[in-house]
Amino acid sequence: MRLQDKVAIVTGGGSGFGEGIVRKFVAEGAKVLVVDRNFEGAERVAQAFGGAAAALRADVASAADTHAMIAAAESRFGPLDILVNNAGVSHVPTPTEDVSEDEFDRIVAVNMKAIYLATREIVPRFKSRKHGVILNMASTAGVSPRPRLSWYNASKGWVITATRALAVELAPFGIRVVALNPVAGETPLLKTFMGEDTPEMRAKFLATIPIGRFSQPEDLGNAACFLCSDEASMITGVAMEVDGGRCI
């Protein structure tokens, strides 16, 4: 029970890596607000845990929704201990010059602006309590970019740099900021990364992962649980690769 009595928010918690994180957090004793634009997905995940989890529909790129998200978690479970900025989007592999401005703006809004908005809301609360953990979902794409995903790669590089900068700034206030760099995983975004979900394309992707498999939601849940627990109290500013050796 490494997260006993901790209160957490997990954005994008209605599927994929976010769902894996929610399941692990609740299993380790946390109370979790499951936030997703897809309320049905968030509700499905939350209902599996009774009173230990609750669902909320929110657009993480909206300042008003972000404010309401923090308030809802506090109202339901009490003061927050952990914020997981997991929600993210990508574009299909596309030559840089062919990515539309709308696609670019969406990546900036969800992968970058959402972290700014949530951090702006939560930091004063964490400072007042002199503790708290912010976990940002980055990607191996921010370390070892794949071609034709330039703006997605760039957004995840931004997440890694933001995590490190925040870690240095907020450490004196008892706040830790960490990130995870997953390799492509068995999530709804996998088809987007690959462009098409075929045996040939899967084999091509798997050939770049020494361990020989895609990451699973459980892999990210386990890593997130450790980084957000008191066992990791001396760890901040890291972007932990959960990638089966891809970035070596």
CORVENQUI-V971330 format. One record per residue. N is the residue number from 1. RES is the residue in one letter. BURIAL is I if it has 24 or more other ideal C-beta (glycine too) atoms within 12 Angstrom, else O. Layout:
n-><N;N>
res-><RES;RES>
burial-><BURIAL;BURIAL>
This chain:
n-><1;2;3;4;5;6;7;8;9;10;11;12;13;14;15;16;17;18;19;20;21;22;23;24;25;26;27;28;29;30;31;32;33;34;35;36;37;38;39;40;41;42;43;44;45;46;47;48;49;50;51;52;53;54;55;56;57;58;59;60;61;62;63;64;65;66;67;68;69;70;71;72;73;74;75;76;77;78;79;80;81;82;83;84;85;86;87;88;89;90;91;92;93;94;95;96;97;98;99;100;101;102;103;104;105;106;107;108;109;110;111;112;113;114;115;116;117;118;119;120;121;122;123;124;125;126;127;128;129;130;131;132;133;134;135;136;137;138;139;140;141;142;143;144;145;146;147;148;149;150;151;152;153;154;155;156;157;158;159;160;161;162;163;164;165;166;167;168;169;170;171;172;173;174;175;176;177;178;179;180;181;182;183;184;185;186;187;188;189;190;191;192;193;194;195;196;197;198;199;200;201;202;203;204;205;206;207;208;209;210;211;212;213;214;215;216;217;218;219;220;221;222;223;224;225;226;227;228;229;230;231;232;233;234;235;236;237;238;239;240;241;242;243;244;245;246;247;248>
res-><M;R;L;Q;D;K;V;A;I;V;T;G;G;G;S;G;F;G;E;G;I;V;R;K;F;V;A;E;G;A;K;V;L;V;V;D;R;N;F;E;G;A;E;R;V;A;Q;A;F;G;G;A;A;A;A;L;R;A;D;V;A;S;A;A;D;T;H;A;M;I;A;A;A;E;S;R;F;G;P;L;D;I;L;V;N;N;A;G;V;S;H;V;P;T;P;T;E;D;V;S;E;D;E;F;D;R;I;V;A;V;N;M;K;A;I;Y;L;A;T;R;E;I;V;P;R;F;K;S;R;K;H;G;V;I;L;N;M;A;S;T;A;G;V;S;P;R;P;R;L;S;W;Y;N;A;S;K;G;W;V;I;T;A;T;R;A;L;A;V;E;L;A;P;F;G;I;R;V;V;A;L;N;P;V;A;G;E;T;P;L;L;K;T;F;M;G;E;D;T;P;E;M;R;A;K;F;L;A;T;I;P;I;G;R;F;S;Q;P;E;D;L;G;N;A;A;C;F;L;C;S;D;E;A;S;M;I;T;G;V;A;M;E;V;D;G;G;R;C;I>
burial-><O;I;I;O;O;I;I;I;I;I;I;I;I;I;I;I;I;I;I;I;I;I;I;I;I;I;O;I;I;I;I;I;I;I;I;I;I;I;O;O;I;I;O;O;I;I;O;O;I;O;O;I;I;I;I;I;I;I;I;I;I;O;O;O;I;I;O;I;I;I;O;I;I;I;O;I;I;O;I;I;I;I;I;I;I;I;I;I;I;I;I;I;I;O;O;O;O;O;I;O;O;O;I;I;O;I;I;I;I;I;I;I;I;I;I;I;I;I;I;O;I;I;I;O;I;I;O;O;O;O;I;I;I;I;I;I;I;I;I;I;I;I;I;I;I;I;O;O;I;I;I;I;I;I;I;I;I;I;I;I;I;I;I;I;O;I;I;O;O;I;I;O;I;O;I;I;I;I;I;I;I;I;I;I;I;I;I;I;I;I;O;I;I;I;I;O;O;O;O;O;O;O;O;O;I;I;O;I;I;O;O;O;O;I;I;I;I;I;I;I;I;I;I;I;I;I;I;I;I;O;O;I;O;O;I;I;I;I;I;I;I;I;I;I;O;I;I;O>
